[in-house]
Amino acid sequence: MRKRLLALVVAAVMVFGNAMPCMAEAVADPAAAAINPAAAVNPAPVDPAATAAASGYVLAGACTTSLKGSSSNRITNVTVAASRLNGLVIQPGQAVSISTAILPRTAENGYKMAGVYSGGKTIQGIGGGICQVSSTVYNAVMNAGLTVVQRFSHSMPVHYLPLGQDAAISAGTKDMIFMNSYDTPILMTTACDGSTVSVNIFVQAATLAGRSYKFYAKSTGSLSADSYRDVYLNGQLVGTEYVGHSKYSAHQ
């Protein structure tokens, strides 16, 4: 199984490239899941002739968000954070804390000063921009049908995703935690080219058994939204899950 997943890392780059559009919550108790992102496998180089089809895995969920208007420091922070999630193999029942997986936001870990939200304003802080990575992951895992254990909206709207589809992280206070609720391992790949950041989630086709998902939000006001996830079986809509309500404050 591990060999097939490792082969998929290269195949994902070959077949899907660096950017996938956002494709189209069950809430669990955070204490019930063992959050140990360090236990995920970081793949080593493998045979570049490997293909996704041969592995039995398919792209189950993806999201790409734009870095337009970002400073060079912010792009660096997004690139550093995304790189620490690339190639993660997540075992059945394993939970991943994005805040933990991308390491503490320090200069020693490669992070720089960039814009962060604080007190209704945008100020300079170490690691500014990492929430774009957690938010892109959030959309990808929701589109893949995974279980989100913990998610917080931002205090104010973000420019790279609609209201209700963001996921803020802040050391010690906010995190985005998801769990592999399937009975087979899954693979996450990430890419950042300076213009966009992308997250892809691969799941065994047999595990999906014809199921697919679409995550989206509907505005309920200028500063609020409700989020939903549609469930499909063999391309036919079979259900809609209410995910939750998000409320924001205006930028000061």
Secondary structure as UniProt FT lines:
FT   HELIX           2..16
FT   HELIX           30..32
FT   HELIX           37..39
FT   TURN            48..49
FT   HELIX           52..55
FT   STRAND          57..66
FT   TURN            68..69
FT   HELIX           72..83
FT   TURN            84..87
FT   STRAND          88..90
FT   TURN            92..93
FT   STRAND          95..97
FT   HELIX           98..101
FT   HELIX           107..109
FT   STRAND          113..118
FT   TURN            119..120
FT   STRAND          121..126
FT   TURN            127..129
FT   HELIX           130..143
FT   TURN            144..145
FT   STRAND          147..150
FT   TURN            163..164
FT   TURN            171..173
FT   STRAND          177..179
FT   STRAND          186..192
FT   STRAND          196..204
FT   HELIX           205..208
FT   TURN            209..210
FT   STRAND          211..221
FT   TURN            222..223
FT   STRAND          224..233
FT   TURN            234..235
FT   STRAND          236..247
//
